[in-house]
Structure formats: structure tokens, C-alpha cells
Amino acid sequence: MRNPVFNLSPDSFDGLSETNSLPPRGMGKVCVYSTIPDPTCGITLGMEVPSSVESISVILATEYWGIFLLRDRKFFPAIKVISSETLMQSREDTANKVLQDTGAVLIPSFNDGHFISFAIVNFHTQVRIKPFAQQTPVLTSDTLDSIAGRKLYFKCECFQKGGAFKFRGACNAIFSLDDDQATKGVVTHSSGNHAAALSLAAKLRGIPAYIVIPKDAPKCKVANVKRYGGHVIFSEPSMQSREDTANKVLQDTGAVLIPSSNDGRIISGQGTISLEFLEQASEIDTLIVPISGGGMISGVALAAKAINPAIHILAAEPMGANDAFQSKSNGRITKLSEVNTIADGLRAFLGDLTWPIVRDLVDDVIVVDDKEIIQAMKLCYEVLKIAVEPSGAIGLAAVLSDGFLKNPVYSECNHIGIVLSGGNVDLGVLWNSFDK
Ligand SMILES: Cc1ncc(COP(=O)(O)O)c(C=O)c1O
């Protein structure tokens, strides 16, 4: 039997929450078709539907993936997920077939100006990682507010398990593997925080984690990986050597590759930061997030814009690794031939999944230099009394930078949420920074 179809043209879709554009009551059960590459990643394109709606039948062909928005958690009826191959062609073909079979209406997501009606909020993910991840505290400081001239809220992911937000994504990725996939373990290449997070999550699941680490990674990060039981394999610092070494481990072990950013499960996990943050401080009108591979800001932006479409999402990036800034300016992914910054967690580049999200949902990239990052680390230590690593302190550096303070565009950003993304700093680096 065909599911009832509500003809949602893109124009009417934005008005879904207005009663005159709703389908009549009693049309049947809700049925959402979503072509997503990986149904286990726990994010399914969806929309907020007021409780008066009893039925809707929609096919969602997503450029990326999607979700069922569960702001009030009660709207969660039968979702039919139809998997396709990851390739866009396969997704489109699958969507077209479902369209023909059901007579449903195709609603493309993103890039059509309507993504704000849609939501990517990781309800499944939040549930999946809840038993393991910390709900990190939000700190405020009158002193820092008066320096910034705004109200600041600090989400302390430096208190997350493993010392950085990365545990959220790693945990989601590992606990969404089925038993067969999981037994052979997981592999990644990472300069640190993702590596430690993956090791810890793997340990909690009781499976091996093979971690390829560049030789020049900070000692405390290598020590973290070892502490959590990860098997460390060193590579040369270059990305090519990291990838080659990881591929060799993959072949030797049959483990599952879990990338540090460019992965739906990771993005979904990092999105839980927004879910918590905006519940802890709902007055936030702007979020500032460090950017490297873009996994964190992608998840944060997708979830935050679903909860509050008007929220500003700003990326903070070091001058010596400003590929996101350049990519946004050029309108295409731009990689750098070399990077040079104290923020060792921010030296990676955007990927094919994270770039379109950054392109479409991140309002601006604020670039700061290493001196500003060091000053922000200092303020975190002296005022907030917490140790934050350079990559983690960059959001505060951005808010205090001239580029932000003197730009009239940001004058309406008055309640600013800053993600202090990690605290894995070699003490030597922290102390030395105090002399600079
Ligand atoms: C502390 C810290 N902050 C921010 C980032 C950037 O995250 P993403 O690569 O998801 O953009 C990283 C990445 O390693 C990190 O370790």
C-alpha cells in the first residue's frame, strides 16, 4: 500500500510549522525515507513536525545524511531507512526508485536554501554515548566578559574523557560498529586527541585500537594513547606517511578505519556538544569552534542550526594553518603545502564531507596568530583556572582578537559560546608560554 503523500514544495516546506501548510490530520502513519550512506551512524534527515501533525510521507535524498529532529523527543514514529552506496549516483538512483515506488515527493536537503527547516540532531548518538561520555560543565567569568565586552560561556571539553571533545565522536563510531566489525578492532592515524579518544572508547568496548601517530606528536598525547591501551605505531610526520602506515595496518589486521574528522559517525558524535551546550545556556546566540578537519564544527553547526536557525557559527583557525579560511574565500577546498602553528590539533585540512557543511553552515572563519593563542591559554589558566591546550584555547583568542572585536558584523553577537575543546597540553608548553 502506498503511503499518503503530502506535497511539500520547497516553498511550502519552510512554512511547515505554520498550520496552513500542514497536511490534514489522519492521513496515516509518518513515514520517512532517507538515503544515507550509513544508517548506523545514527543521523537521519528529518524535520520538526508540530504535534498536531499525524502524518507525513517524505522521501529525503540527502547530500550528506540527515536526522530526525527530536526536540521534544516524542516524535519518533516508524522511520524506514533505505541504504544506498555512498556514491552520490547511487544515492540519487536509490532515491529515484523510492520516488517511483511510493509516489512520494523528493525534497533535496542542503544547498537548496531549506536546510534550516531540516535538522541534524543526534538523538541516537546522544543516547549511544551517554553511558560513557561526560556532560561537561559550562563556566562563565565576569573578568573575561569585561575584557570581551560580551557575555561568554565556556564549554569545558578539556574535562571530557580523554581530555578532549574527541571522545564523543570516537565513542559514537566504536559503539555503532556491529560485533563482527568490532572484533578485529579499529585503526586511525591522528596526531593525538582522536587517537587517545579512540583508544579509550575501544578499551570500553573491549576491542583493539591501532593508532598511527606521527613521530613529532606531543609526548603527553602519545602517553595518553598508551595509557588507554592503544597500540602505537609511529609514522613520519607527513600525511602521506600517516596514510600509508594506516593502510598497512588495515591490511594486516582487518580492523575498521575510523577517521578523525571526515566521517559521519564522528561528526554526529561531535554534534552532541551543541545539544548539551544549548540546553545548558539557551541564551547563546553565537558559537565559536576551533576548526581543523572540520568534524567538530560540522556536527556542532548541524545540530545548533537545527535547534536555533538564527545562531551564528564561527570557526577559529590559526594563521599558520588557515586552510578553512582560504577554502571559504576561494569557494573550494584549499589545502596548504605546509602548516606552522603551536596548535598541534589544528593542522589537518577539511575533507569532502566536512567542507560542504563548513561552506554552507559556518558563517565566518576568524584567523588568529600563535601569540593570541598563547595569550588565551594564559587567560584560561589564570582566570578560569583550567589548563587548556593551544587548539582548545583558540576560540577565546578569536573572541578577543581585533578581527572580531572591531568588526561591526559581530556587534549583534552578545552571548557567545566558546568550545574549549581540549586540555592535553605538555606542561612545558604551558609554562613556556607564560614567558612569551
Ligand atoms: C583540542 C582540539 N580542538 C579542535 C580540534 C579540531 O577538530 P576538527 O578536526 O574536528 O576540526 C582538534 C583536532 O584534533 C583538537 O584536538
The ligand as a Tripos MOL2 file, in Angstrom:
@<TRIPOS>MOLECULE
LIG
   16    16     1     0     0
SMALL
NO_CHARGES

@<TRIPOS>ATOM
      1 C1         41.7890   20.0880   21.0070 C.3       1 LIG1
      2 C2         41.2880   20.0950   19.6060 C.ar      1 LIG1
      3 N1         40.4610   21.0760   19.2290 N.ar      1 LIG1
      4 C3         39.9710   21.1380   17.9830 C.ar      1 LIG1
      5 C4         40.3000   20.1960   17.0340 C.ar      1 LIG1
      6 C5         39.7300   20.3220   15.6530 C.3       1 LIG1
      7 O1         38.7220   19.3870   15.4250 O.3       1 LIG1
      8 P1         38.2940   19.0020   13.9450 P.3       1 LIG1
      9 O2         39.4460   18.2710   13.3280 O.co2     1 LIG1
     10 O3         37.1070   18.1270   14.1390 O.co2     1 LIG1
     11 O4         38.0040   20.2610   13.2400 O.co2     1 LIG1
     12 C6         41.1520   19.1430   17.3780 C.ar      1 LIG1
     13 C7         41.5280   18.1370   16.4060 C.2       1 LIG1
     14 O5         42.3470   17.2900   16.6330 O.2       1 LIG1
     15 C8         41.6630   19.0870   18.6980 C.ar      1 LIG1
     16 O6         42.4720   18.1050   19.0910 O.3       1 LIG1
@<TRIPOS>BOND
     1     1     2 1
     2     2     3 ar
     3     2    15 ar
     4     3     4 ar
     5     4     5 ar
     6     5     6 1
     7     5    12 ar
     8     6     7 1
     9     7     8 1
    10     8     9 2
    11     8    10 1
    12     8    11 1
    13    12    13 1
    14    12    15 ar
    15    13    14 2
    16    15    16 1
@<TRIPOS>SUBSTRUCTURE
     1 LIG1         1 GROUP 0 **** ****
